[in-house]
Amino acid sequence: TDGHVKREAANALLQVRDGDKVHELLKDLLPLCRDASPEVRRAAVNVLVRIVDPGDKHAIPALRVALEDRDPEIKRNAALALTNIGGEESAVALPVLLEMIKNAEPELRRQAVLGIRNIGPRAASAVNPLMTILEGDDDAKAREHAALALGGIGKPAEPAVALLVKKVQAAREAREVRVESAMALARIGAVPSAVDQVPALLKVLADPLEDAKVRERVIWALRVHAGKLADMKGPLEAFTQVLKEPKNADNKMLRYDCAYMLGMIWQRQAPDVALDVLSDFLGDPGVKIYVKTDIVVGGGGAEIVGGKAKVDERGEGDGRVMAADALQMIGPQRFASRADILRQLRALAEDAQTYPPLRKKAASLVK
């Protein structure tokens, strides 16, 4: 019942490295958001921003109370904690996040920009401020986070499409900003204004002097148009041109993705070079299937040391299932004469350790 004891107990939890263990105390920390002592409330929210995750929807009411606190540090960390939970209900944090973008110190400002990403489409009112940051903010990390946030908003961020493409094209822009701008285009999807930008993206894709990672993510931005690419001028030629480049460690995934696109969209009309690259793809067990990007912000304040945002792309399974899918669309009439491809498919089908969906697909293709 002693406020000083509660405050110091909460502060001590900031030093515990095992976040899962601290998370077990969530039910004990949430009531402290309503404590009479601002020091206790501040200490509790400082811990909450570190431990809550998308499964903690039940923590939202307590954090909404903290969001109305008179203490700026409590308000800000409550807003960031809400974004770590994410989803529509976290949109209540948006006014505080936008205030942080204007007034907070650099690291907290970056976290506020990034946190908007987890709110999703309900953060549509933040599109213009995010575009302002992306277009010309002095902080490259803030620009990178603005691109991530625009992607998280999705279709309502369509007004940013032209600017995102401009950033992808900007050779002098930071690599991470260009990569995340392409990723944002992929998440915004095949909106009408994105169709108009396909030629500009193809130009970046087809230029071997461009950064390989940027080109790789441009493929993701183009993939959203799916079969409609077959009716456009340029995609077939650009994808094929990439496959004719000398292969190296940097352009490996770029080549795999282009071969996959050629197989999935042009199917029996895919060029022979696509089969060559799909053969390489089948022999590469190190590729994972992209699942999602996890965004976690760490909060900030006098008691928080080292609180920073974390961006983690997650992959799982075996990416070679993409090569198998492309071969299925190309059809056995095209790959049946390729001993190298059949040999690898049989090996995958016969190996009990093969990723189950890939093993099933390989067995079907061999049959």
C-alpha positions as CSV (number, residue, x, y, z in Angstrom):
1,T,0.0,0.0,0.0
2,D,3.0,2.3,0.3
3,G,3.4,4.4,-2.8
4,H,7.2,4.5,-2.6
5,V,7.4,0.7,-2.4
6,K,5.0,0.3,-5.4
7,R,7.0,2.8,-7.5
8,E,10.4,1.2,-6.7
9,A,9.0,-2.3,-7.3
10,A,7.8,-1.2,-10.8
11,N,11.1,0.5,-11.5
12,A,12.9,-2.6,-10.6
13,L,11.0,-4.6,-13.2
14,L,12.6,-2.4,-15.9
15,Q,15.9,-4.1,-15.0
16,V,14.5,-7.6,-15.5
17,R,15.6,-9.0,-18.9
18,D,13.1,-11.8,-19.0
19,G,10.1,-10.0,-20.5
20,D,7.9,-13.0,-20.4
21,K,8.3,-13.2,-16.6
22,V,7.5,-9.5,-16.2
23,H,4.4,-10.0,-18.5
24,E,3.0,-12.5,-15.9
25,L,2.6,-9.5,-13.6
26,L,0.4,-7.6,-16.1
27,K,-2.7,-8.0,-14.0
28,D,-0.9,-6.4,-11.0
29,L,0.5,-3.5,-13.0
30,L,-2.7,-2.4,-14.8
31,P,-4.5,-1.1,-11.6
32,L,-1.5,1.1,-10.9
33,C,-2.5,3.2,-14.0
34,R,-5.2,4.6,-11.7
35,D,-3.1,5.1,-8.6
36,A,-3.3,8.4,-6.7
37,S,0.4,8.9,-7.0
38,P,1.8,10.2,-10.3
39,E,5.1,8.6,-9.6
40,V,3.5,5.2,-9.2
41,R,1.4,5.7,-12.4
42,R,4.6,6.8,-14.3
43,A,6.6,3.7,-13.1
44,A,3.7,1.4,-14.0
45,V,3.3,2.7,-17.5
46,N,7.0,2.7,-18.1
47,V,6.9,-1.1,-17.6
48,L,3.7,-1.6,-19.5
49,V,5.1,0.0,-22.7
50,R,7.8,-2.7,-22.6
51,I,5.6,-5.8,-22.0
52,V,2.2,-5.4,-23.7
53,D,1.6,-7.1,-27.0
54,P,-1.2,-7.6,-29.5
55,G,-2.7,-10.3,-27.3
56,D,-3.3,-7.8,-24.4
57,K,-6.5,-6.2,-25.5
58,H,-7.7,-6.3,-21.9
59,A,-5.0,-3.7,-21.0
60,I,-6.5,-1.1,-23.3
61,P,-9.0,0.4,-20.7
62,A,-6.3,1.0,-18.1
63,L,-4.0,2.5,-20.8
64,R,-6.8,4.8,-22.0
65,V,-7.0,6.2,-18.5
66,A,-3.3,6.8,-18.5
67,L,-3.6,8.5,-21.9
68,E,-5.6,11.2,-20.1
69,D,-3.0,11.8,-17.4
70,R,-1.7,15.3,-16.8
71,D,1.9,14.0,-16.7
72,P,3.3,14.2,-20.3
73,E,5.6,11.3,-19.8
74,I,2.7,9.1,-18.7
75,K,0.5,10.2,-21.6
76,R,3.3,9.5,-24.1
77,N,4.2,6.1,-22.8
78,A,0.6,5.1,-22.6
79,A,0.1,6.1,-26.2
80,L,3.2,4.0,-27.3
81,A,2.0,1.1,-25.2
82,L,-1.4,1.2,-27.0
83,T,0.4,1.0,-30.3
84,N,2.3,-2.1,-29.2
85,I,-1.2,-3.7,-28.7
86,G,-2.2,-2.2,-32.0
87,G,-5.5,-2.4,-34.0
88,E,-8.5,-0.2,-34.2
89,E,-8.8,0.4,-30.5
90,S,-5.3,1.8,-30.3
91,A,-6.4,4.7,-32.6
92,V,-7.3,6.6,-29.4
93,A,-3.6,7.2,-29.0
94,L,-3.2,9.0,-32.3
95,P,-3.6,12.6,-31.0
96,V,-0.8,12.1,-28.5
97,L,1.4,10.4,-31.1
98,L,1.0,13.4,-33.4
99,E,1.8,15.7,-30.6
100,M,5.0,13.7,-30.0
101,I,5.9,14.0,-33.6
102,K,5.9,17.8,-33.2
103,N,7.5,18.2,-29.8
104,A,9.3,15.0,-28.5
105,E,13.0,14.5,-28.5
106,P,14.4,12.6,-31.5
107,E,14.2,8.9,-30.3
108,L,10.7,9.3,-28.9
109,R,9.6,11.1,-32.0
110,R,10.9,8.2,-34.1
111,Q,8.9,5.8,-31.9
112,A,5.8,7.8,-32.2
113,V,6.0,7.8,-36.0
114,L,6.6,4.1,-36.1
115,G,3.9,3.3,-33.6
116,I,1.3,4.7,-36.0
117,R,2.0,1.8,-38.2
118,N,0.4,-0.6,-35.8
119,I,-2.9,1.3,-35.7
120,G,-3.7,0.4,-39.2
121,P,-6.3,2.1,-41.5
122,R,-7.8,4.0,-38.5
123,A,-4.7,6.2,-38.6
124,A,-5.7,7.7,-41.9
125,S,-5.7,11.2,-40.5
126,A,-1.9,10.8,-40.0
127,V,-1.2,10.4,-43.7
128,N,-0.4,14.0,-44.4
129,P,1.9,14.5,-41.4
130,L,3.7,11.2,-42.3
131,M,4.1,12.4,-45.9
132,T,5.7,15.6,-44.7
133,I,8.2,13.6,-42.7
134,L,8.9,11.2,-45.5
135,E,9.4,14.0,-48.0
136,G,12.1,16.0,-46.3
137,D,12.7,15.4,-42.6
138,D,16.3,15.8,-41.6
139,D,16.2,12.5,-39.6
140,A,16.7,9.5,-41.9
141,K,15.3,7.1,-39.3
142,A,12.2,9.2,-39.0
143,R,11.8,9.1,-42.8
144,E,12.2,5.3,-42.7
145,H,9.6,5.0,-40.0
146,A,7.2,7.3,-41.8
147,A,7.3,4.9,-44.8
148,L,6.7,1.9,-42.5
149,A,3.7,3.8,-41.0
150,L,2.2,4.6,-44.3
151,G,2.4,1.0,-45.3
152,G,0.7,0.0,-42.1
153,I,-2.2,2.4,-42.8
154,G,-2.8,0.5,-46.1
155,K,-5.3,1.7,-48.7
156,P,-6.2,4.9,-47.0
157,A,-2.6,6.0,-47.6
158,E,-3.1,6.0,-51.3
159,P,-2.4,9.8,-51.5
160,A,1.2,8.9,-50.5
161,V,1.8,6.5,-53.5
162,A,3.5,9.1,-55.8
163,L,5.8,10.2,-53.0
164,L,6.7,6.7,-52.0
165,V,7.7,5.9,-55.6
166,K,9.7,9.1,-55.7
167,K,11.6,7.9,-52.7
168,V,12.2,4.5,-54.2
169,Q,13.7,6.2,-57.3
170,A,15.9,8.6,-55.2
171,A,19.4,7.2,-55.5
172,R,20.7,9.6,-52.9
173,E,18.1,8.6,-50.3
174,A,19.0,6.3,-47.5
175,R,18.8,2.6,-48.5
176,E,16.4,1.8,-45.6
177,V,14.0,4.6,-46.6
178,R,13.9,3.3,-50.2
179,V,13.4,-0.3,-49.1
180,E,10.6,0.6,-46.7
181,S,9.0,2.9,-49.3
182,A,8.7,0.0,-51.7
183,M,7.3,-2.2,-48.9
184,A,4.7,0.5,-48.1
185,L,3.6,0.4,-51.7
186,A,3.1,-3.4,-51.4
187,R,1.0,-2.9,-48.4
188,I,-1.1,-0.1,-49.8
189,G,-1.9,-2.5,-52.7
190,A,-3.2,-2.2,-56.2
191,V,-5.0,1.1,-55.7
192,P,-5.7,3.1,-58.9
193,S,-2.7,5.5,-58.4
194,A,-0.4,2.6,-58.0
195,V,-1.2,1.4,-61.5
196,D,0.0,4.7,-62.9
197,Q,3.4,4.2,-61.1
198,V,4.2,0.8,-62.6
199,P,6.5,2.1,-65.4
200,A,8.6,4.1,-62.8
201,L,9.0,1.0,-60.6
202,L,9.9,-1.1,-63.6
203,K,12.7,1.3,-64.5
204,V,14.3,0.9,-61.1
205,L,13.8,-2.9,-61.2
206,A,15.5,-3.2,-64.6
207,D,18.5,-1.1,-63.7
208,P,21.4,-3.4,-62.6
209,L,23.2,-0.4,-61.1
210,E,20.4,0.2,-58.6
211,D,20.7,-1.2,-55.1
212,A,19.8,-5.0,-55.2
213,K,17.7,-4.8,-51.9
214,V,15.7,-1.9,-53.3
215,R,15.1,-3.8,-56.5
216,E,14.0,-6.8,-54.6
217,R,11.4,-4.9,-52.7
218,V,10.2,-3.2,-55.9
219,I,9.1,-6.7,-57.0
220,W,6.9,-6.8,-53.9
221,A,5.4,-3.5,-54.8
222,L,4.7,-4.8,-58.3
223,R,3.4,-8.2,-57.2
224,V,0.2,-6.6,-55.9
225,H,-1.0,-6.1,-59.5
226,A,-0.9,-9.9,-60.1
227,G,-2.3,-11.0,-63.4
228,K,-2.9,-7.5,-64.6
229,L,0.8,-7.1,-65.2
230,A,0.4,-9.4,-68.2
231,D,-1.7,-6.7,-69.9
232,M,0.8,-4.0,-69.2
233,K,3.8,-2.9,-71.4
234,G,7.1,-3.6,-69.8
235,P,6.8,-6.2,-66.9
236,L,7.6,-9.3,-69.0
237,E,10.7,-7.6,-70.5
238,A,11.9,-6.2,-67.2
239,F,11.6,-9.5,-65.2
240,T,13.3,-11.4,-68.0
241,Q,16.1,-8.9,-68.2
242,V,16.8,-9.3,-64.5
243,L,17.2,-13.1,-64.9
244,K,19.8,-12.5,-67.6
245,E,22.1,-10.6,-65.3
246,P,25.1,-12.4,-63.8
247,K,24.0,-14.0,-60.6
248,N,25.6,-13.1,-57.3
249,A,24.8,-13.1,-53.6
250,D,23.2,-9.7,-53.7
251,N,20.7,-10.4,-56.5
252,K,19.8,-14.0,-55.5
253,M,16.3,-13.2,-54.1
254,L,15.7,-10.6,-56.8
255,R,16.2,-13.3,-59.4
256,Y,14.1,-15.9,-57.5
257,D,11.2,-13.4,-57.2
258,C,11.3,-12.4,-60.9
259,A,11.3,-16.1,-61.9
260,Y,8.4,-16.7,-59.6
261,M,6.5,-13.8,-61.1
262,L,7.1,-15.0,-64.6
263,G,5.9,-18.5,-63.8
264,M,2.8,-17.4,-61.9
265,I,1.7,-14.7,-64.4
266,W,2.9,-15.8,-67.8
267,Q,2.7,-19.5,-67.0
268,R,3.3,-21.6,-70.2
269,Q,4.6,-18.5,-72.0
270,A,7.3,-17.9,-69.3
271,P,10.8,-17.6,-70.9
272,D,13.2,-20.5,-70.7
273,V,15.5,-18.5,-68.4
274,A,12.8,-18.6,-65.8
275,L,13.1,-22.4,-65.6
276,D,16.9,-22.0,-65.1
277,V,16.4,-19.7,-62.1
278,L,13.6,-21.8,-60.7
279,S,16.0,-24.8,-60.8
280,D,18.5,-22.8,-58.7
281,F,15.6,-21.8,-56.4
282,L,14.7,-25.4,-55.7
283,G,18.2,-26.1,-54.7
284,D,18.4,-23.3,-52.1
285,P,17.1,-24.5,-48.7
286,G,17.9,-21.2,-47.0
287,V,14.9,-19.1,-48.2
288,K,12.0,-18.5,-45.8
289,I,8.5,-17.4,-46.6
290,Y,7.8,-13.8,-45.5
291,V,5.1,-13.7,-42.8
292,K,5.0,-10.2,-41.5
293,T,6.9,-7.4,-40.0
294,D,6.7,-7.0,-36.2
295,I,6.9,-3.4,-34.8
296,V,7.6,-2.8,-31.1
297,V,8.3,0.6,-29.5
298,G,10.2,0.8,-26.2
299,G,9.0,4.1,-24.7
300,G,11.1,6.7,-23.0
301,G,11.5,8.8,-19.9
302,A,13.8,9.5,-16.9
303,E,13.5,5.9,-15.6
304,I,13.8,4.2,-19.0
305,V,17.3,3.5,-20.3
306,G,17.7,2.3,-23.9
307,G,14.1,2.3,-24.9
308,K,14.0,2.0,-28.7
309,A,11.9,0.8,-31.5
310,K,12.4,-2.6,-33.0
311,V,11.5,-3.7,-36.5
312,D,11.7,-7.4,-37.2
313,E,10.8,-9.1,-40.4
314,R,9.6,-12.6,-39.8
315,G,9.8,-15.6,-42.1
316,E,9.0,-19.2,-41.7
317,G,8.6,-22.5,-43.6
318,D,10.5,-23.1,-46.8
319,G,10.5,-20.5,-49.5
320,R,11.1,-23.1,-52.2
321,V,7.3,-23.8,-52.2
322,M,7.2,-20.6,-54.3
323,A,9.4,-22.2,-56.9
324,A,7.1,-25.3,-56.9
325,D,4.1,-23.1,-57.3
326,A,5.6,-21.3,-60.3
327,L,6.5,-24.6,-61.9
328,Q,2.9,-25.9,-61.4
329,M,1.7,-22.8,-63.3
330,I,4.3,-23.2,-66.1
331,G,3.1,-26.8,-66.5
332,P,4.8,-30.2,-67.0
333,Q,4.9,-29.7,-70.7
334,R,7.7,-27.2,-70.1
335,F,9.7,-28.7,-67.3
336,A,9.3,-32.4,-67.9
337,S,12.4,-32.4,-70.1
338,R,14.5,-30.7,-67.4
339,A,16.4,-33.4,-65.6
340,D,17.8,-31.0,-63.1
341,I,14.4,-29.8,-62.0
342,L,12.9,-33.3,-61.9
343,R,15.9,-34.6,-59.9
344,Q,15.4,-31.8,-57.2
345,L,11.6,-32.3,-57.1
346,R,12.1,-36.1,-56.5
347,A,14.6,-35.4,-53.8
348,L,12.2,-33.0,-52.0
349,A,9.3,-35.4,-52.4
350,E,11.2,-38.4,-51.0
351,D,12.8,-36.6,-48.0
352,A,10.7,-36.9,-44.9
353,Q,12.4,-33.8,-43.5
354,T,11.1,-31.6,-46.3
355,Y,8.7,-28.8,-45.2
356,P,5.3,-30.7,-45.5
357,P,3.6,-28.2,-48.0
358,L,6.7,-28.3,-50.2
359,R,7.0,-32.1,-50.0
360,K,3.4,-32.5,-51.0
361,K,3.7,-30.0,-53.9
362,A,6.9,-31.6,-55.2
363,A,5.3,-35.1,-55.1
364,S,2.4,-33.8,-57.1
365,L,4.7,-32.1,-59.7
366,V,6.7,-35.3,-60.2
367,K,3.6,-37.4,-60.6
